[in-house]
Amino acid sequence: MKAAVTTENQEVFQHFGKCQTFTLAVIENNQILSKSMLDAQGNGHSALVGLLQAQGVDTLVCGGIGQGAVDALSAAGIQVIRGCQGRVSMILELLAQGLLKDNPSQVCDHHDHDCKEHTC
């Protein structure tokens, strides 16, 4: 699995479409084999899907995300695990152990706040 986690200051960033940095991780056999950082280069929702797809990402972990972005990511073959918060290192460990689950109730349908209320 190649996962991308929305990241800001080593924490899960809470709004996919405004994310400036992703932590990329290769995970196999419940182990994190490698981690790197990916600069989003100021791209927005639709461009981020292409950026992640070009990196070979098959799983996105984030806080808040709109349904349009979820649909675009799904169409690109990228599984979405939304509603997460906390340290990226902890989130990646949970993902590697198969303990991280999508929370579909955490879809953003608004863009007038910073999505800090989402929980994984």
C-alpha positions as CSV (number, residue, x, y, z in Angstrom):
1,M,0.0,0.0,0.0
2,K,1.1,3.5,-0.7
3,A,-0.6,6.0,1.6
4,A,-0.8,9.7,1.7
5,V,-1.7,11.6,4.9
6,T,-2.7,15.3,4.8
7,T,0.0,16.9,7.0
8,E,0.7,20.1,8.8
9,N,3.2,20.4,11.7
10,Q,3.4,16.5,12.0
11,E,-0.4,16.4,12.6
12,V,-3.2,15.3,10.3
13,F,-4.3,18.4,8.4
14,Q,-8.1,18.9,8.6
15,H,-9.1,20.0,5.1
16,F,-8.0,18.0,2.1
17,G,-8.6,20.7,-0.5
18,K,-6.3,23.2,1.3
19,C,-3.5,20.7,2.2
20,Q,0.0,21.9,1.3
21,T,1.9,18.9,2.4
22,F,1.3,15.1,2.4
23,T,3.3,12.4,4.3
24,L,3.7,9.5,1.9
25,A,4.3,6.0,3.3
26,V,4.8,2.6,1.8
27,I,3.3,0.0,4.0
28,E,3.7,-3.8,3.5
29,N,3.0,-6.7,5.9
30,N,1.9,-4.4,8.7
31,Q,5.3,-2.5,8.5
32,I,6.0,1.1,7.4
33,L,8.8,0.6,4.9
34,S,9.4,4.2,4.0
35,K,8.1,7.7,4.6
36,S,8.6,10.9,2.6
37,M,7.1,14.3,2.2
38,L,5.2,15.6,-0.8
39,D,4.6,19.3,-1.5
40,A,1.2,19.9,-2.9
41,Q,2.6,23.0,-4.8
42,G,-0.5,25.1,-3.9
43,N,-2.9,22.9,-5.9
44,G,-6.6,22.7,-5.0
45,H,-9.0,19.8,-4.8
46,S,-9.0,18.5,-8.4
47,A,-5.3,18.9,-9.0
48,L,-4.5,17.1,-5.7
49,V,-6.2,14.0,-7.0
50,G,-3.9,13.9,-10.0
51,L,-0.9,14.7,-7.9
52,L,-1.6,11.7,-5.6
53,Q,-2.4,9.4,-8.5
54,A,0.9,10.3,-10.2
55,Q,2.7,9.3,-7.0
56,G,1.1,5.9,-7.0
57,V,-1.0,6.6,-3.9
58,D,-3.8,4.1,-3.3
59,T,-5.0,5.3,0.1
60,L,-5.6,8.8,1.4
61,V,-5.9,9.6,5.1
62,C,-7.3,13.0,6.0
63,G,-9.5,15.0,8.4
64,G,-12.3,16.7,6.5
65,I,-13.0,16.2,2.8
66,G,-15.9,17.1,0.5
67,Q,-18.0,14.5,-1.2
68,G,-16.8,15.7,-4.7
69,A,-13.2,15.1,-3.7
70,V,-14.1,11.7,-2.3
71,D,-15.8,10.8,-5.6
72,A,-12.8,12.0,-7.6
73,L,-10.4,10.1,-5.5
74,S,-12.5,6.9,-5.7
75,A,-12.7,7.3,-9.5
76,A,-8.9,7.5,-9.5
77,G,-8.7,4.2,-7.5
78,I,-7.7,5.9,-4.2
79,Q,-9.4,4.7,-1.1
80,V,-10.3,7.5,1.4
81,I,-10.1,7.2,5.1
82,R,-11.6,10.4,6.5
83,G,-12.3,11.9,9.9
84,C,-8.8,11.4,11.3
85,Q,-6.8,13.7,13.6
86,G,-3.7,13.5,15.7
87,R,0.0,12.8,15.0
88,V,0.8,11.5,11.6
89,S,3.2,8.9,13.0
90,M,0.4,7.5,15.2
91,I,-2.1,7.5,12.3
92,L,0.4,5.6,10.1
93,E,1.0,3.0,12.8
94,L,-2.8,2.4,13.1
95,L,-3.0,2.2,9.3
96,A,-0.2,-0.3,9.1
97,Q,-1.9,-2.5,11.8
98,G,-5.2,-2.4,9.9
99,L,-6.9,-0.5,12.7
100,L,-7.7,2.8,10.9
101,K,-11.3,2.9,9.5
102,D,-13.1,5.4,7.3
103,N,-15.6,7.6,9.1
104,P,-18.1,8.6,6.3
105,S,-20.0,10.9,8.6
106,Q,-17.0,13.2,8.5
107,V,-17.6,14.6,5.0
108,C,-17.3,18.4,4.8
109,D,-20.3,20.0,3.2
110,H,-19.1,23.5,4.0
111,H,-16.1,25.7,3.4
112,D,-16.5,28.4,5.9
113,H,-14.5,26.8,8.7
114,D,-11.3,24.9,9.3
115,C,-12.8,21.4,9.9
116,K,-11.2,21.0,13.3
117,E,-14.1,19.0,14.8
118,H,-13.4,15.9,12.7
119,T,-12.4,12.8,14.7
120,C,-11.1,9.4,13.5
